[in-house]
Amino acid sequence: MSTKAVADQPKVAVAASILIRAPMLTVREAMLAAEFSVSEASMKSLQRKVTRSLPHKTKRGLKHALPTSSILTQKSTGGSSTISDISPLTDISGKENVPPSPPQKEKKQRLTTKQAQDKRAHDLVAKTKAKKAHKEATILYDRERQKTNNGGMSVRKVEEFIKKKHAGVGPSRATIHRYVVDYGLIGMSPRKHGPEGNIPAMMYTALCMAYGSFLRINQINAMGSDNSRSKLLPILAETMNISVSSSKELIKRLCRDTAIDMKCDKLSFAEERRVRWTTYANLELWFDSWEKTLIDLGFMEDDGTGKYILPDRQLRNIINFDETCLSLDGSSINRGGRPAAHYHDPRLPQVGISTSKTSHTTTMITGSNAWGEALPPHFQFMTSTQTDDGKQIRNECIRYMKNVKGEFGLGEIASKPVSIGMNEKGGMDEEEFAKYIRNAIMPLYPNALPAKGKWVLLKCDSGPGRLNLDLLAELRASGFILFPGVPNTTAVSQETDQNYGPFKTQYCKSLDVVVDERIKQKKCIQLPPWQVGLIVFGGTDPETNLVVKSAFECGFLRENCRNAWEKVGAAPLTRACMLNNKVRRSLGDGSDDYQQMLLNIQTANDVSTNALSTGGYNGNVMRREILAIPTTEQITEEHSAERLQLLMKSNTHGKLFTATGGGHLTADDIFIASEMSTREKEKKRLASEKTRRLRKMAAEEKGKLVLSTKGVEGNGWSVSDVDAVLAWYDFPHGNKLTNKDAKMSAWAKIRQEGKEPPIFETWTDDDEMKLLEASKTEITLDDTALGRVQQKRKSNFMTAIQTMTKEEWAEVKSQREIAESALNLSDNGVSDGTSGAV
């Protein structure tokens, strides 16, 4: 070190101390205050010495930037110093103040598992880009060096070219030169730092491949719960012949080196039945049946090229509805989305958020048609009253309920009110569902007819009330088809479920806003059930005058409804929901690209686990096979005896789906099979009743014969005579009497009490005819519930004819002629309700 540098060292320390005390100064200003000359304070080398003397310095410079400031006036050099001559950065004594001690090390914030995995993926992508740039740089520089007459680019230009190409990513010129000239590693990845590991490089590559394919195959096989860290550690330890504690560090490296295509999230709980039913094959089978029905019913038309399209005019005639539970209990409902975070001081009490509390719930059922028109909602309230006369609703409830506009099948846009029902649980059952269909849905489509091109399709889930035979018959006779989706797939295959997401989010927000405002104004925060319309439709809260936003509009605007139909892909028919991430897909399902990806995953697992086993490890522990998902096939043909027998035993939607292959519930086979099942039960009942009555009649005949021929005293009766009389009188526990004396005592008791033989119905010819009718195996559609409804309507029509005027009769004949010519009506009806009319 030069003498000059040694002389400058004290002044450098003083300048650094000044910067610490007054960070608003520049380095030059601090040097001038430390009695550097103007020329010295402008020297970059001396400025760097001052900068390097500062504490808390990082590799890239100061931890905190030093902003510019006004120029510090130099001290005068003549005369004795006064207090005003001393720098404010020193004590009055002229000594420097001692710099403060460095701050304590900040506590490192731990990343969540998801954040850590996202960081690994980001780092691995950056590392991959850096490797690519490194390889290109070494190849390019080696090629340029081989050019003669100094015609190639220098290493500096190669560096600039590579970094420009890769957006600033690339090795330095020193690194490029060292790898090409010194190492001779051209077109290869950078060397790894640190000592050699215990696992050979080839085996580690195989382990990464096995680990990644192991996780993916578990996910494909719906066993994603096995991909948790706690379950992976022992598997990894057994595979690599190490302890579980040692595998903790190894799994960190595996997560780091396989992070590009892998995410880490919390798994939501799913019911086993939903996982089992939500498969690509089941949805494909349902869509095949749906498409066939659309064609047969006249919804889809041939465009002239052999392809069928769904015209816009038919979209209004395809509707979907679903129910949801509405609660005014702010402490129990799921809001969806990311929960709000609230700032707080941990030293103070944290009591939570004030909200409303109630045990009452209300069911709302609504939906939309494929054109995007929302259906008027139906509200089902809870009530403890058992009789219809006792069921009451407050008049104020209606003030919050708003009408819904739509055209539907009315021919013009109309405003339709909501509907209201009540039962004990406040939910939909078979009775309430039938009321909803008859009173809320069917009036929206007065133009519905059981004729091709005039049907209305009701798409729904497999909830309660869908198998009500009387309702199905009424729907079919009125021109409506009830078409349930794949059982237990509501979240994927039902359009209204897509609308309920944004609806519920706004519903919960509105409830919170109303409760918070009532708390501020010191009002009662309990919302009675009849005020649910305020949260659903919005309006002005009567307690606070707060304007509440409409949740119904947020979920069921026309645009939202159309988006929901597009996500499912039922109308227009795109089958979009089959590609939903919630749908299980295996080998043979999905596109060719997806199949190739599955084959690549299986091949990677096979090759990597074999390589591990060959290298002396337990590769078979991580060996997995993509399992084929059991498919639901249509095992019977339409109108076949096998299908009818299977439908007779199908008392659940799952069994019906298997029997019909996802067909609708208003087909001919459903009515015929239901009639066969009813008749089979009636046949068994009547046969049993016949046996019982004939036995009673025989006992009466024998008992009367004994009494008329041998008298009532019992003298000379045999054991069989006593048995016949006791059987006629239906003596209780008579079969437990083991000897004649006991039986005679029983007869004496009957005489003493003056009992008469019981009266019973005899088996008549009419009863025999009923049994023969129930035993009939040849059943036509006229014998079913549908046939009875049609016959009743014809009878009502014949009665109405008697009072029709000539003008009304002329209108009837005109409508009949138009229908016959335009829709090709048939007097004999149609086989499964898919074309023509009944």
KADA-V385292 format. One record per residue. SS is DSSP state (@ for helix, = for strand, . for the rest). PHI is phi in radians with two decimals (NA if undefined). Layout:
[[SS | PHI] [SS | PHI]]
This chain:
[[. | NA] [. | -1.24] [@ | -1.09] [@ | -1.06] [@ | -1.13] [@ | -1.15] [@ | -1.22] [@ | -1.36] [@ | -1.05] [@ | -1.09] [@ | -1.19] [@ | -1.11] [@ | -1.11] [@ | -1.14] [@ | -1.10] [@ | -1.14] [@ | -1.11] [@ | -1.13] [@ | -1.10] [@ | -1.18] [@ | -1.34] [. | -2.31] [. | -1.17] [. | -1.34] [. | -1.42] [. | -1.46] [@ | -1.08] [@ | -1.11] [@ | -1.14] [@ | -1.15] [@ | -1.18] [@ | -1.12] [@ | -1.18] [. | -1.54] [. | 1.25] [. | -1.31] [. | -1.27] [@ | -1.08] [@ | -1.18] [@ | -1.19] [@ | -1.14] [. | -1.61] [. | -1.35] [@ | -1.11] [@ | -1.12] [@ | -1.21] [@ | -1.08] [@ | -1.19] [@ | -1.08] [@ | -1.11] [@ | -1.09] [@ | -1.22] [. | -1.44] [. | -1.31] [. | -1.33] [. | 1.01] [= | -1.76] [= | -1.80] [. | -1.12] [. | -1.71] [= | 2.15] [= | -1.20] [. | -1.17] [. | -2.08] [. | -1.15] [. | -1.76] [. | -1.28] [. | -1.30] [. | -2.60] [. | -1.19] [. | -1.16] [. | -1.40] [. | -1.19] [. | -1.22] [. | -1.34] [. | -1.27] [. | -1.74] [. | -1.74] [. | 1.33] [. | -1.39] [. | -1.42] [. | -1.98] [@ | -1.06] [@ | -1.26] [@ | -1.44] [. | -1.52] [. | -1.10] [. | -1.18] [. | -1.51] [= | -2.14] [. | -1.24] [. | -1.06] [. | -1.24] [. | 1.65] [. | -1.49] [= | -1.22] [. | -1.22] [. | -1.30] [. | -1.10] [. | -1.14] [. | -1.21] [. | -1.08] [. | -1.14] [. | -1.18] [. | -1.12] [. | -1.22] [. | -1.24] [. | -1.29] [. | -1.46] [. | -1.43] [. | -1.33] [. | -1.21] [@ | -1.05] [@ | -1.16] [@ | -1.12] [@ | -1.10] [@ | -1.18] [@ | -1.10] [@ | -1.15] [@ | -1.07] [@ | -1.10] [@ | -1.12] [@ | -1.14] [@ | -1.20] [@ | -1.11] [@ | -1.11] [@ | -1.15] [@ | -1.13] [@ | -1.12] [@ | -1.13] [@ | -1.09] [@ | -1.09] [@ | -1.13] [@ | -1.10] [@ | -1.09] [@ | -1.11] [@ | -1.14] [@ | -1.19] [@ | -1.15] [@ | -1.15] [@ | -1.17] [@ | -1.10] [@ | -1.17] [@ | -1.20] [@ | -1.17] [. | -1.39] [. | -1.30] [. | -1.49] [. | 1.02] [. | 0.92] [. | -1.49] [. | -1.50] [. | -1.30] [. | -1.31] [@ | -1.12] [@ | -1.12] [@ | -1.20] [@ | -1.07] [@ | -1.04] [@ | -1.09] [@ | -1.12] [@ | -1.16] [@ | -1.20] [@ | -1.19] [@ | -1.18] [. | -1.87] [. | 0.98] [. | 1.54] [. | -1.64] [. | 2.81] [. | -1.31] [. | -1.31] [@ | -1.14] [@ | -1.14] [@ | -1.14] [@ | -1.03] [@ | -1.11] [@ | -1.13] [@ | -1.23] [@ | -1.45] [@ | -1.49] [@ | -1.45] [@ | -1.59] [. | 1.23] [. | -1.66] [. | -1.89] [. | 1.26] [. | -2.08] [. | -1.21] [. | -1.08] [. | -1.12] [. | -1.49] [. | -1.46] [. | 1.57] [. | -1.31] [. | -1.17] [. | -1.41] [. | -1.37] [. | -1.73] [. | -1.01] [@ | -1.02] [@ | -1.13] [@ | -1.23] [@ | -1.17] [@ | -1.08] [@ | -1.14] [@ | -1.15] [@ | -1.06] [@ | -1.17] [@ | -1.16] [@ | -1.10] [@ | -1.11] [@ | -1.22] [@ | -1.06] [@ | -1.12] [@ | -1.19] [@ | -1.19] [@ | -1.05] [@ | -1.15] [@ | -1.11] [. | -1.48] [. | 1.03] [. | -2.13] [@ | -1.09] [@ | -1.16] [@ | -1.39] [@ | -1.64] [. | -1.45] [@ | -1.08] [@ | -1.11] [@ | -1.53] [@ | -1.36] [@ | -1.03] [@ | -1.12] [@ | -1.15] [@ | -1.16] [@ | -1.12] [@ | -1.19] [@ | -1.14] [@ | -1.71] [. | 1.03] [. | -2.24] [. | -1.37] [@ | -1.14] [@ | -1.14] [@ | -1.25] [@ | -1.25] [@ | -1.13] [@ | -1.28] [@ | -1.18] [@ | -1.21] [@ | -1.10] [@ | -1.15] [@ | -1.12] [@ | -1.08] [@ | -1.20] [@ | -1.58] [. | -2.20] [. | -1.52] [. | -1.09] [. | -1.80] [. | -1.96] [. | -1.96] [. | -2.34] [. | -2.46] [. | -1.35] [. | -1.45] [. | -1.48] [. | -1.32] [. | -2.28] [. | -1.14] [@ | -1.01] [@ | -1.18] [@ | -1.23] [@ | -1.09] [@ | -1.25] [@ | -1.59] [. | -1.45] [= | -2.15] [@ | -1.06] [@ | -1.15] [@ | -1.13] [@ | -1.16] [@ | -1.12] [@ | -1.11] [@ | -1.13] [@ | -1.12] [@ | -1.10] [@ | -1.17] [@ | -1.08] [@ | -1.11] [@ | -1.07] [@ | -1.14] [@ | -1.05] [@ | -1.25] [@ | -1.17] [@ | -1.42] [. | 1.60] [. | -1.26] [= | -1.74] [= | -2.20] [= | -1.28] [. | -1.48] [. | 1.72] [. | -1.92] [. | 1.62] [. | -1.72] [= | -1.76] [= | -2.17] [= | -1.85] [. | -1.19] [@ | -1.08] [@ | -1.16] [@ | -1.60] [@ | -1.15] [@ | -1.19] [@ | -1.61] [= | -2.09] [= | -2.19] [= | -2.34] [= | -2.48] [= | -2.76] [= | -1.88] [= | -2.51] [= | -1.64] [= | -1.93] [= | -2.17] [. | -1.69] [. | -1.60] [. | -1.24] [. | -1.62] [. | -2.14] [. | -1.45] [. | -1.53] [. | -1.54] [. | 1.38] [. | 1.28] [. | -1.45] [. | -1.15] [. | -1.25] [. | -1.74] [. | -2.17] [. | -1.39] [. | -2.74] [. | -1.69] [. | -1.13] [. | -1.36] [. | -1.90] [. | -1.08] [. | -2.17] [. | -1.63] [. | 1.72] [. | -1.82] [. | -1.27] [. | -2.66] [. | -1.44] [. | -2.43] [. | -2.76] [. | -1.72] [. | -1.43] [= | -2.25] [= | -2.25] [= | -1.69] [= | -2.01] [= | -2.16] [= | -2.72] [= | 3.08] [= | -2.79] [= | -1.73] [. | -1.18] [. | -1.39] [. | 1.82] [. | -1.54] [= | -1.31] [. | -1.43] [. | -1.04] [. | -1.20] [= | -2.08] [= | -1.95] [= | -1.97] [= | -1.66] [= | -1.47] [. | -2.65] [. | -1.62] [. | -1.29] [. | -1.66] [. | -1.81] [. | -1.15] [. | -1.16] [. | -1.51] [. | -1.36] [. | -2.38] [. | -2.33] [. | -1.18] [. | -1.11] [@ | -1.11] [@ | -1.04] [@ | -1.22] [@ | -1.13] [@ | -1.62] [. | -1.52] [. | -1.95] [. | -1.29] [= | -2.07] [= | -1.62] [= | -3.14] [. | -1.64] [. | 0.90] [. | -1.95] [. | -1.52] [. | 1.57] [. | -2.72] [. | -1.21] [= | -2.36] [= | -1.78] [= | -1.99] [. | -1.40] [. | -1.33] [= | -2.11] [= | -2.33] [= | -2.43] [= | -2.53] [= | -2.68] [. | -1.13] [. | -1.69] [. | 1.18] [. | -2.30] [. | -1.56] [. | -2.17] [@ | -1.09] [@ | -1.18] [@ | -1.21] [@ | -1.13] [@ | -1.10] [@ | -1.10] [@ | -1.09] [@ | -1.13] [@ | -1.22] [@ | -1.68] [@ | -1.98] [@ | -1.62] [@ | -1.06] [@ | -1.12] [@ | -1.29] [. | -2.26] [. | -1.20] [. | -1.56] [. | -1.19] [. | -2.44] [. | -1.35] [. | -2.49] [. | -1.04] [. | 1.51] [. | -2.03] [. | -1.28] [= | -2.14] [= | -1.71] [= | -1.81] [= | -1.63] [= | -2.60] [. | -1.61] [. | -1.68] [. | -1.58] [. | -1.23] [. | 1.55] [. | -1.29] [. | -1.76] [. | -1.23] [@ | -1.13] [@ | -1.10] [@ | -1.15] [@ | -1.06] [@ | -1.15] [@ | -1.14] [@ | -1.10] [@ | -1.07] [@ | -1.20] [@ | -1.69] [. | 1.70] [= | -2.03] [= | -2.07] [= | -1.68] [= | -2.16] [= | -1.36] [. | -1.46] [. | -1.14] [. | -0.98] [. | 1.13] [. | -2.20] [@ | -1.00] [@ | -1.10] [@ | -1.86] [@ | -1.79] [. | -1.90] [@ | -1.12] [@ | -1.11] [@ | -1.11] [@ | -1.21] [@ | -1.26] [@ | -1.18] [@ | -1.07] [@ | -1.12] [@ | -1.10] [@ | -1.15] [@ | -1.06] [@ | -1.22] [@ | -1.04] [@ | -1.20] [@ | -1.09] [@ | -1.10] [@ | -1.09] [@ | -1.11] [@ | -1.11] [@ | -1.11] [@ | -1.14] [@ | -1.07] [@ | -1.17] [@ | -1.18] [@ | -1.18] [@ | -1.07] [. | -1.59] [. | 0.99] [. | -1.83] [. | -1.18] [. | -1.59] [. | -1.34] [. | -1.70] [. | -1.20] [@ | -0.99] [@ | -1.25] [@ | -1.66] [@ | -1.08] [@ | -1.11] [@ | -1.10] [@ | -1.36] [@ | -1.31] [@ | -1.73] [. | 1.38] [= | 2.38] [= | -1.89] [. | -1.20] [. | -1.15] [. | -1.41] [. | -2.15] [. | 1.12] [. | -1.39] [= | -1.50] [= | -1.77] [. | -1.33] [. | -1.36] [@ | -1.32] [@ | -1.12] [@ | -1.20] [@ | -1.13] [@ | -1.66] [@ | -2.19] [. | -1.09] [@ | -0.99] [@ | -1.10] [@ | -1.15] [@ | -1.14] [@ | -1.11] [@ | -1.10] [@ | -1.11] [@ | -1.15] [@ | -1.19] [@ | -1.15] [@ | -1.43] [. | 1.46] [. | -1.54] [. | -2.71] [. | -1.05] [. | -1.42] [. | -2.10] [. | 1.02] [@ | -1.11] [@ | -1.19] [@ | -1.17] [@ | -1.72] [. | -1.12] [. | -1.16] [. | -1.43] [. | -1.59] [= | -1.29] [. | -2.29] [. | -2.28] [. | -1.06] [. | 1.72] [. | -1.89] [. | 1.54] [. | -1.35] [@ | -1.13] [@ | -1.11] [@ | -1.17] [@ | -1.10] [@ | -1.14] [@ | -1.11] [@ | -1.11] [@ | -1.11] [@ | -1.12] [@ | -1.13] [@ | -1.15] [@ | -1.12] [@ | -1.07] [@ | -1.16] [@ | -1.11] [@ | -1.16] [@ | -1.19] [@ | -1.19] [@ | -1.13] [@ | -1.12] [@ | -1.11] [@ | -1.12] [@ | -1.12] [. | -1.41] [. | 1.69] [. | -1.81] [. | -1.61] [@ | -1.12] [@ | -1.13] [@ | -1.12] [@ | -1.75] [. | -1.37] [. | -2.39] [. | -2.24] [. | -1.18] [. | -1.52] [. | -1.30] [. | -1.39] [. | -1.02] [. | -1.76] [. | -1.67] [. | -1.91] [. | -1.31] [. | -1.57] [. | -2.35] [. | -1.74] [. | -1.06] [. | 1.14] [. | -1.43] [@ | -1.12] [@ | -1.10] [@ | -1.14] [@ | -1.10] [@ | -1.14] [@ | -1.23] [@ | -1.15] [@ | -1.04] [. | -1.67] [. | -1.55] [. | -1.91] [. | -2.29] [@ | -1.17] [@ | -1.13] [@ | -1.19] [@ | -1.13] [@ | -1.10] [@ | -1.16] [@ | -1.27] [@ | -1.78] [. | 1.27] [. | 1.55] [. | -1.37] [. | -1.46] [. | -1.58] [. | -1.96] [. | -1.38] [@ | -1.00] [@ | -1.07] [@ | -1.12] [@ | -1.20] [@ | -1.17] [@ | -1.12] [@ | -1.13] [@ | -1.15] [@ | -1.10] [@ | -1.13] [@ | -1.10] [@ | -1.22] [@ | -1.12] [@ | -1.16] [@ | -1.15] [@ | -1.09] [@ | -1.14] [@ | -1.13] [@ | -1.16] [@ | -1.11] [@ | -1.16] [@ | -1.14] [@ | -1.10] [@ | -1.07] [@ | -1.15] [@ | -1.20] [@ | -1.10] [@ | -1.16] [@ | -1.14] [@ | -1.13] [@ | -1.15] [@ | -1.13] [@ | -1.10] [@ | -1.09] [@ | -1.18] [@ | -1.13] [@ | -1.09] [@ | -1.09] [@ | -1.13] [@ | -1.19] [@ | -1.38] [@ | -1.74] [@ | -2.07] [. | 1.43] [. | -1.68] [. | -1.30] [. | 1.64] [. | -1.24] [. | 1.39] [. | -1.34] [. | -1.58] [@ | -1.07] [@ | -1.15] [@ | -1.16] [@ | -1.09] [@ | -1.07] [@ | -1.12] [@ | -1.20] [@ | -1.10] [@ | -1.12] [@ | -1.11] [. | -1.41] [. | 0.92] [. | -1.16] [. | -1.16] [. | 1.02] [@ | -1.16] [@ | -1.26] [@ | -1.56] [. | -1.39] [. | -1.72] [. | -2.35] [@ | -1.15] [@ | -1.07] [@ | -1.15] [@ | -1.21] [@ | -1.17] [@ | -1.10] [@ | -1.13] [@ | -1.14] [@ | -1.08] [@ | -1.11] [@ | -1.08] [@ | -1.17] [@ | -1.11] [@ | -1.43] [. | 1.21] [. | -1.27] [. | -1.83] [. | -1.12] [. | -1.11] [. | -1.57] [. | -2.47] [. | -1.43] [. | -1.53] [. | -1.44] [. | -1.84] [@ | -1.15] [@ | -1.10] [@ | -1.12] [@ | -1.15] [@ | -1.17] [@ | -1.10] [@ | -1.14] [@ | -1.15] [@ | -1.15] [@ | -1.20] [. | -1.48] [. | -1.19] [. | -1.65] [. | -1.49] [. | -2.06] [. | -1.82] [@ | -1.13] [@ | -1.17] [@ | -1.46] [. | -1.65] [@ | -1.06] [@ | -1.12] [@ | -1.08] [@ | -1.20] [@ | -1.13] [@ | -1.11] [@ | -1.15] [@ | -1.14] [@ | -1.20] [@ | -1.13] [@ | -1.12] [@ | -1.11] [@ | -1.17] [@ | -1.11] [@ | -1.21] [@ | -1.18] [@ | -1.04] [. | -1.08] [. | -1.92] [. | -1.31] [. | -1.41] [@ | -1.09] [@ | -1.12] [@ | -1.13] [@ | -1.16] [@ | -1.11] [@ | -1.16] [@ | -1.09] [@ | -1.14] [@ | -1.13] [@ | -1.12] [@ | -1.16] [@ | -1.14] [@ | -1.12] [@ | -1.14] [@ | -1.14] [@ | -1.37] [@ | -1.54] [@ | -1.99] [. | 0.98] [. | -1.17] [. | -2.20] [. | -1.17] [. | -1.55] [. | 1.37] [. | -2.23] [. | -1.18] [. | -1.90] [. | 1.18] [. | -1.94] [. | -2.79] [. | 1.18] [. | -2.57] [. | -1.88]]
